[in-house]
């Protein structure tokens, strides 16, 4: 077959070749469009993981402010005076003091009781000590919860409320104390209803929850610090019956003992 006959044959089938090419291109475009639509549809679907929802900084700040305003009136400053006799023997580890590791724990992190006050004689072997701490009003009639080590062996306990003028303090008496939990209840006699804080339930607390600590560190009243729950069920003192302490990174300083936590 010569070249002329081949050219005539190709010319006769030109339309068939053109139509085949167009059909092939159309099918390819159609398949690409279907695949692209399917991918976009998958992107639009919700993922299995729940997105993390975080409050805006301004919203979180407002929540902290509201909680602080609500709880500050129920947090009190406690100062005590005690007489330490036979001070030369105080460092004796072989004594009969059965306060155990709880007092040692708090003394290690927050220091011992306050400094010496007037009345300490150079040779009488006794000194007057002053200590500071915090407490929470739990009943409008004047019942206050604090730590046992704050009021332990105190000769005098005085409480200062948030709205008290400078220099005004109220004498308090011990209602009860528990060495195992290092908790104590004291009471002041007042002629008005006091702002009591509502006690919470820590069973619902989760690691990572926000925490506010309101107290009187270094004698500075109405001090608020923030942090999170770092851990639960901590064992900090061996051979104790109760070992479900809560660990937090909120700043806790000397004088914060028995401050109010809000979660």
TORLUMRO-378236 format. One record per residue (C-alpha): residue number from 0; chain; x, y, z. Coordinates in nm, 2 decimals. Each point is the difference from the previous one (the first is absolute). Layout:
TORLUMRO-378236
+------+-------+--------+--------+--------+
| resi | chain |     c1 |     c2 |     c3 |
+------+-------+--------+--------+--------+
|  NUM |     A |      X |      Y |      Z |
...
+------+-------+--------+--------+--------+
This chain:
TORLUMRO-378236
+------+-------+--------+--------+--------+
| resi | chain |     c1 |     c2 |     c3 |
+------+-------+--------+--------+--------+
|    0 |     A |   0.00 |   0.00 |   0.00 |
|    1 |     A |   0.15 |   0.33 |  -0.11 |
|    2 |     A |   0.01 |   0.31 |   0.21 |
|    3 |     A |  -0.28 |   0.17 |  -0.19 |
|    4 |     A |  -0.24 |  -0.28 |   0.08 |
|    5 |     A |   0.10 |   0.01 |   0.36 |
|    6 |     A |  -0.06 |   0.37 |   0.02 |
|    7 |     A |  -0.34 |  -0.03 |  -0.15 |
|    8 |     A |  -0.09 |  -0.27 |   0.25 |
|    9 |     A |   0.12 |   0.21 |   0.30 |
|   10 |     A |  -0.20 |   0.29 |  -0.13 |
|   11 |     A |  -0.31 |  -0.21 |  -0.02 |
|   12 |     A |   0.04 |  -0.11 |   0.36 |
|   13 |     A |   0.10 |   0.34 |   0.14 |
|   14 |     A |  -0.33 |   0.07 |   0.16 |
|   15 |     A |   0.01 |  -0.34 |   0.18 |
|   16 |     A |   0.34 |   0.07 |   0.14 |
|   17 |     A |  -0.10 |   0.35 |   0.11 |
|   18 |     A |  -0.32 |  -0.12 |   0.17 |
|   19 |     A |   0.20 |  -0.27 |   0.19 |
|   20 |     A |   0.24 |   0.25 |   0.13 |
|   21 |     A |  -0.28 |   0.24 |   0.12 |
|   22 |     A |  -0.18 |  -0.29 |   0.17 |
|   23 |     A |   0.32 |  -0.10 |   0.18 |
|   24 |     A |   0.07 |   0.35 |   0.12 |
|   25 |     A |  -0.36 |   0.04 |   0.12 |
|   26 |     A |   0.01 |  -0.32 |   0.20 |
|   27 |     A |   0.33 |   0.10 |   0.16 |
|   28 |     A |  -0.14 |   0.34 |   0.10 |
|   29 |     A |  -0.32 |  -0.16 |   0.14 |
|   30 |     A |   0.20 |  -0.25 |   0.21 |
|   31 |     A |   0.22 |   0.28 |   0.14 |
|   32 |     A |  -0.30 |   0.21 |   0.10 |
|   33 |     A |  -0.16 |  -0.29 |   0.18 |
|   34 |     A |   0.32 |  -0.08 |   0.20 |
|   35 |     A |   0.05 |   0.37 |   0.09 |
|   36 |     A |  -0.35 |   0.03 |   0.12 |
|   37 |     A |   0.04 |  -0.31 |   0.22 |
|   38 |     A |   0.31 |   0.14 |   0.16 |
|   39 |     A |  -0.16 |   0.33 |   0.08 |
|   40 |     A |  -0.30 |  -0.18 |   0.14 |
|   41 |     A |   0.23 |  -0.19 |   0.24 |
|   42 |     A |   0.17 |   0.32 |   0.11 |
|   43 |     A |  -0.34 |   0.15 |   0.09 |
|   44 |     A |  -0.10 |  -0.29 |   0.22 |
|   45 |     A |   0.06 |   0.02 |   0.38 |
|   46 |     A |   0.31 |  -0.18 |   0.14 |
|   47 |     A |  -0.04 |  -0.27 |   0.26 |
|   48 |     A |   0.21 |   0.21 |   0.26 |
|   49 |     A |  -0.20 |   0.25 |   0.20 |
|   50 |     A |   0.15 |   0.35 |  -0.05 |
|   51 |     A |   0.16 |   0.16 |   0.31 |
|   52 |     A |  -0.21 |   0.30 |   0.11 |
|   53 |     A |   0.19 |   0.26 |   0.19 |
|   54 |     A |  -0.16 |   0.32 |   0.15 |
|   55 |     A |   0.12 |   0.33 |  -0.12 |
|   56 |     A |   0.26 |   0.17 |   0.23 |
|   57 |     A |  -0.24 |   0.28 |   0.08 |
|   58 |     A |  -0.27 |  -0.25 |   0.09 |
|   59 |     A |   0.23 |  -0.20 |   0.23 |
|   60 |     A |   0.13 |   0.32 |   0.17 |
|   61 |     A |  -0.36 |   0.11 |   0.07 |
|   62 |     A |  -0.08 |  -0.34 |   0.15 |
|   63 |     A |   0.31 |   0.03 |   0.23 |
|   64 |     A |  -0.11 |   0.35 |   0.11 |
|   65 |     A |  -0.35 |  -0.11 |   0.08 |
|   66 |     A |   0.12 |  -0.29 |   0.21 |
|   67 |     A |   0.25 |   0.21 |   0.19 |
|   68 |     A |  -0.27 |   0.26 |   0.08 |
|   69 |     A |  -0.23 |  -0.27 |   0.12 |
|   70 |     A |   0.24 |  -0.18 |   0.22 |
|   71 |     A |   0.23 |   0.27 |   0.14 |
|   72 |     A |  -0.24 |   0.10 |   0.28 |
|   73 |     A |  -0.01 |  -0.35 |   0.13 |
|   74 |     A |   0.38 |  -0.03 |   0.04 |
|   75 |     A |   0.15 |   0.13 |   0.32 |
|   76 |     A |   0.34 |   0.07 |   0.14 |
|   77 |     A |   0.10 |  -0.19 |   0.32 |
|   78 |     A |   0.28 |   0.09 |   0.23 |
|   79 |     A |   0.10 |  -0.19 |   0.31 |
|   80 |     A |   0.22 |   0.05 |   0.30 |
|   81 |     A |   0.15 |  -0.29 |   0.20 |
|   82 |     A |   0.26 |  -0.05 |   0.27 |
|   83 |     A |   0.28 |  -0.24 |  -0.08 |
|   84 |     A |   0.15 |  -0.13 |   0.32 |
|   85 |     A |   0.34 |  -0.18 |   0.04 |
|   86 |     A |   0.10 |   0.15 |  -0.33 |
|   87 |     A |   0.35 |  -0.15 |   0.04 |
|   88 |     A |  -0.15 |  -0.35 |  -0.03 |
|   89 |     A |  -0.22 |   0.09 |  -0.29 |
|   90 |     A |   0.23 |  -0.16 |  -0.26 |
|   91 |     A |   0.00 |  -0.33 |   0.19 |
|   92 |     A |  -0.13 |  -0.27 |  -0.24 |
|   93 |     A |  -0.04 |  -0.25 |   0.28 |
|   94 |     A |  -0.28 |   0.18 |   0.18 |
|   95 |     A |  -0.35 |  -0.11 |   0.05 |
|   96 |     A |  -0.16 |   0.23 |  -0.27 |
|   97 |     A |  -0.22 |  -0.23 |  -0.21 |
|   98 |     A |  -0.09 |   0.26 |  -0.26 |
|   99 |     A |   0.16 |  -0.23 |  -0.26 |
|  100 |     A |   0.10 |   0.07 |  -0.35 |
|  101 |     A |  -0.28 |   0.25 |  -0.09 |
|  102 |     A |   0.15 |   0.28 |   0.21 |
|  103 |     A |   0.34 |  -0.08 |  -0.14 |
|  104 |     A |  -0.13 |   0.02 |  -0.35 |
|  105 |     A |  -0.16 |   0.34 |   0.04 |
|  106 |     A |   0.31 |   0.13 |   0.19 |
|  107 |     A |   0.22 |  -0.12 |  -0.28 |
|  108 |     A |  -0.18 |   0.19 |  -0.28 |
|  109 |     A |  -0.14 |   0.30 |   0.19 |
|  110 |     A |   0.24 |   0.04 |   0.28 |
|  111 |     A |  -0.07 |  -0.03 |   0.37 |
|  112 |     A |  -0.22 |   0.22 |   0.21 |
|  113 |     A |   0.05 |   0.37 |   0.01 |
|  114 |     A |   0.28 |   0.20 |   0.16 |
|  115 |     A |   0.05 |   0.08 |   0.37 |
|  116 |     A |  -0.21 |   0.26 |   0.16 |
|  117 |     A |   0.03 |   0.21 |   0.31 |
|  118 |     A |   0.02 |  -0.18 |   0.33 |
|  119 |     A |   0.28 |  -0.23 |  -0.08 |
|  120 |     A |   0.24 |   0.01 |   0.29 |
|  121 |     A |   0.37 |  -0.06 |  -0.06 |
|  122 |     A |   0.02 |  -0.27 |   0.27 |
|  123 |     A |  -0.36 |  -0.12 |   0.06 |
|  124 |     A |   0.02 |  -0.27 |  -0.28 |
|  125 |     A |  -0.33 |   0.12 |  -0.16 |
|  126 |     A |  -0.09 |   0.21 |  -0.30 |
|  127 |     A |  -0.32 |   0.15 |  -0.14 |
|  128 |     A |  -0.07 |  -0.09 |  -0.36 |
|  129 |     A |  -0.24 |   0.15 |  -0.25 |
|  130 |     A |  -0.13 |  -0.19 |  -0.30 |
|  131 |     A |  -0.21 |   0.09 |  -0.30 |
|  132 |     A |  -0.24 |  -0.20 |  -0.20 |
|  133 |     A |  -0.33 |   0.00 |  -0.19 |
|  134 |     A |  -0.35 |  -0.13 |   0.06 |
|  135 |     A |  -0.33 |  -0.04 |  -0.17 |
|  136 |     A |  -0.34 |   0.09 |   0.15 |
|  137 |     A |  -0.22 |  -0.30 |  -0.05 |
|  138 |     A |  -0.30 |   0.12 |   0.21 |
|  139 |     A |  -0.15 |   0.34 |   0.04 |
|  140 |     A |   0.00 |  -0.04 |   0.38 |
|  141 |     A |   0.38 |   0.03 |   0.01 |
|  142 |     A |   0.14 |  -0.35 |  -0.06 |
|  143 |     A |   0.33 |   0.00 |  -0.19 |
|  144 |     A |   0.20 |  -0.29 |  -0.14 |
|  145 |     A |   0.37 |   0.03 |   0.01 |
|  146 |     A |   0.31 |  -0.23 |   0.03 |
|  147 |     A |   0.08 |  -0.16 |   0.33 |
|  148 |     A |   0.36 |   0.11 |  -0.02 |
|  149 |     A |  -0.11 |   0.36 |  -0.02 |
|  150 |     A |  -0.17 |   0.00 |   0.34 |
|  151 |     A |   0.18 |  -0.29 |   0.17 |
|  152 |     A |   0.12 |   0.08 |   0.36 |
|  153 |     A |  -0.11 |   0.37 |  -0.05 |
|  154 |     A |  -0.07 |   0.20 |   0.32 |
|  155 |     A |  -0.20 |   0.25 |  -0.20 |
|  156 |     A |  -0.17 |  -0.01 |  -0.34 |
|  157 |     A |  -0.12 |   0.31 |  -0.17 |
|  158 |     A |  -0.18 |   0.04 |  -0.33 |
|  159 |     A |  -0.03 |   0.29 |  -0.24 |
|  160 |     A |  -0.28 |   0.03 |  -0.25 |
|  161 |     A |   0.02 |   0.16 |  -0.34 |
|  162 |     A |  -0.21 |   0.30 |   0.09 |
|  163 |     A |   0.17 |   0.06 |   0.34 |
|  164 |     A |   0.16 |   0.34 |   0.05 |
|  165 |     A |   0.38 |   0.00 |   0.06 |
|  166 |     A |   0.09 |  -0.13 |   0.34 |
|  167 |     A |  -0.33 |  -0.17 |   0.07 |
|  168 |     A |   0.01 |  -0.37 |   0.08 |
|  169 |     A |  -0.23 |  -0.26 |   0.15 |
|  170 |     A |   0.09 |  -0.26 |   0.26 |
|  171 |     A |  -0.07 |  -0.35 |  -0.10 |
|  172 |     A |  -0.02 |  -0.33 |   0.19 |
|  173 |     A |   0.08 |  -0.35 |  -0.13 |
|  174 |     A |  -0.31 |  -0.22 |  -0.05 |
|  175 |     A |   0.19 |  -0.31 |  -0.12 |
|  176 |     A |   0.32 |  -0.12 |  -0.17 |
|  177 |     A |   0.10 |  -0.31 |  -0.18 |
|  178 |     A |   0.37 |  -0.09 |  -0.02 |
|  179 |     A |  -0.05 |  -0.26 |  -0.28 |
|  180 |     A |  -0.14 |   0.24 |  -0.25 |
|  181 |     A |   0.16 |   0.31 |   0.14 |
|  182 |     A |  -0.33 |   0.18 |   0.02 |
|  183 |     A |  -0.15 |   0.21 |   0.28 |
|  184 |     A |  -0.32 |   0.19 |   0.06 |
|  185 |     A |   0.00 |   0.33 |   0.19 |
|  186 |     A |  -0.28 |   0.24 |   0.09 |
|  187 |     A |  -0.04 |   0.37 |   0.05 |
|  188 |     A |  -0.29 |   0.17 |   0.18 |
|  189 |     A |  -0.15 |   0.26 |  -0.22 |
|  190 |     A |  -0.34 |   0.18 |   0.01 |
|  191 |     A |  -0.05 |  -0.02 |  -0.38 |
|  192 |     A |  -0.02 |  -0.26 |  -0.27 |
|  193 |     A |   0.33 |  -0.07 |  -0.16 |
|  194 |     A |   0.05 |  -0.08 |  -0.38 |
|  195 |     A |   0.05 |  -0.38 |  -0.01 |
|  196 |     A |   0.16 |  -0.19 |  -0.28 |
|  197 |     A |  -0.17 |  -0.30 |  -0.15 |
|  198 |     A |   0.20 |  -0.32 |   0.04 |
|  199 |     A |   0.06 |  -0.19 |  -0.32 |
|  200 |     A |   0.05 |  -0.37 |  -0.09 |
|  201 |     A |   0.34 |  -0.08 |  -0.13 |
|  202 |     A |  -0.11 |  -0.34 |  -0.14 |
|  203 |     A |  -0.10 |   0.17 |  -0.32 |
|  204 |     A |   0.33 |   0.17 |  -0.04 |
|  205 |     A |   0.22 |  -0.09 |  -0.30 |
|  206 |     A |   0.37 |   0.05 |  -0.06 |
|  207 |     A |   0.04 |   0.31 |  -0.20 |
|  208 |     A |  -0.30 |   0.19 |   0.16 |
|  209 |     A |   0.06 |   0.36 |   0.08 |
|  210 |     A |   0.06 |   0.09 |   0.37 |
|  211 |     A |  -0.01 |   0.33 |   0.18 |
|  212 |     A |   0.16 |   0.03 |   0.34 |
|  213 |     A |  -0.12 |   0.29 |   0.23 |
|  214 |     A |   0.19 |   0.06 |   0.32 |
|  215 |     A |   0.23 |   0.22 |   0.20 |
|  216 |     A |   0.36 |  -0.09 |  -0.08 |
|  217 |     A |   0.26 |   0.21 |   0.19 |
|  218 |     A |  -0.30 |   0.16 |   0.18 |
|  219 |     A |  -0.12 |   0.16 |  -0.32 |
|  220 |     A |  -0.37 |  -0.04 |   0.00 |
|  221 |     A |  -0.22 |  -0.09 |  -0.30 |
|  222 |     A |   0.28 |  -0.13 |  -0.21 |
|  223 |     A |  -0.11 |  -0.20 |  -0.31 |
|  224 |     A |   0.21 |  -0.24 |  -0.20 |
|  225 |     A |  -0.09 |  -0.23 |  -0.29 |
|  226 |     A |   0.12 |  -0.34 |  -0.12 |
|  227 |     A |  -0.13 |  -0.34 |  -0.10 |
|  228 |     A |  -0.05 |  -0.33 |   0.17 |
|  229 |     A |   0.34 |  -0.17 |  -0.06 |
|  230 |     A |  -0.09 |  -0.34 |   0.15 |
|  231 |     A |  -0.24 |  -0.18 |   0.23 |
|  232 |     A |   0.05 |  -0.26 |   0.27 |
|  233 |     A |   0.35 |   0.11 |   0.10 |
|  234 |     A |   0.17 |  -0.18 |   0.29 |
|  235 |     A |   0.22 |   0.26 |   0.17 |
|  236 |     A |   0.02 |  -0.13 |   0.36 |
|  237 |     A |   0.07 |  -0.37 |   0.05 |
|  238 |     A |  -0.21 |  -0.21 |   0.23 |
|  239 |     A |  -0.30 |   0.23 |   0.00 |
|  240 |     A |  -0.35 |  -0.12 |  -0.02 |
|  241 |     A |  -0.11 |   0.26 |  -0.26 |
|  242 |     A |   0.21 |   0.02 |  -0.31 |
|  243 |     A |  -0.21 |   0.17 |  -0.26 |
|  244 |     A |   0.17 |   0.34 |  -0.01 |
|  245 |     A |  -0.05 |   0.23 |  -0.30 |
|  246 |     A |   0.31 |   0.15 |  -0.17 |
|  247 |     A |  -0.03 |   0.34 |  -0.16 |
|  248 |     A |   0.24 |   0.24 |  -0.16 |
|  249 |     A |  -0.19 |   0.31 |   0.14 |
|  250 |     A |   0.25 |   0.20 |   0.20 |
|  251 |     A |  -0.03 |  -0.10 |   0.37 |
|  252 |     A |   0.22 |   0.21 |   0.24 |
|  253 |     A |   0.05 |   0.03 |   0.38 |
|  254 |     A |  -0.32 |   0.11 |   0.14 |
|  255 |     A |  -0.21 |  -0.17 |  -0.27 |
|  256 |     A |  -0.07 |  -0.30 |   0.23 |
|  257 |     A |  -0.38 |  -0.07 |   0.00 |
|  258 |     A |  -0.07 |   0.24 |  -0.28 |
|  259 |     A |  -0.30 |  -0.04 |  -0.22 |
|  260 |     A |   0.02 |  -0.20 |  -0.33 |
|  261 |     A |  -0.25 |   0.06 |  -0.27 |
|  262 |     A |  -0.03 |  -0.23 |  -0.30 |
+------+-------+--------+--------+--------+
